[in-house]
Amino acid sequence: MCAATRAVKVTILGREYAFASQGGDADAHVRRVAELVDERMREVSRRATRQGPLGVAILTGLELVDELLSLQREADSVEEQIAERTSRLSSSLGQLLGDLDDDMASDADAQPRQDEEEGHRRFDLPSSASDGPRFRTDEAPVTLDAVDPASDGTPDPSTGGKPA
């Protein structure tokens, strides 16, 4: 339910005015606005000593509207800067995500598969990676098995897998 409208009395440049208000916060807002208008009109009145109350009110209104337009221009400029930065950021993110998609597509051959016998996850590496080091998932130390090219291809256990 709406609160009853009531009058809030304020003083601006020595004259009392009554404004309609809904009470509570609305009363405080009307008083704050009137206080700011009174302050600005007193400043203009000190500078424009030959102006009557109407002239002071008009000059004050012009100054306030000029400030408002200036603030609107600043806000528009800031919005443009934000839009420009957002666009650049969006482009950069799009490029990074595109690069990431390309990397992931090239790594598609290294997809994990479930090893049914051992219950461990394994990775099938692309054939170009087979020339690199061997990877193990257990904690046992990794040793490269050396094979004597003259033998039948099995490592020599007496030398720890090293050629004799």
Secondary structure by P-SEA (a helix, b strand, c coil): ccccbbbbbbbcccbbbbbbcccaaaaaaaaaaaaaaaaaaaaaaaaaccccaaaaaaaaaaaaaaaaaaaaaaaaaaaaaaaaaaaaaaaaaaaaaaaaaaaaaaaccbbbbbcccccbbbbbccccccccbbbbccccbbbbbbbccccccccccccccccc
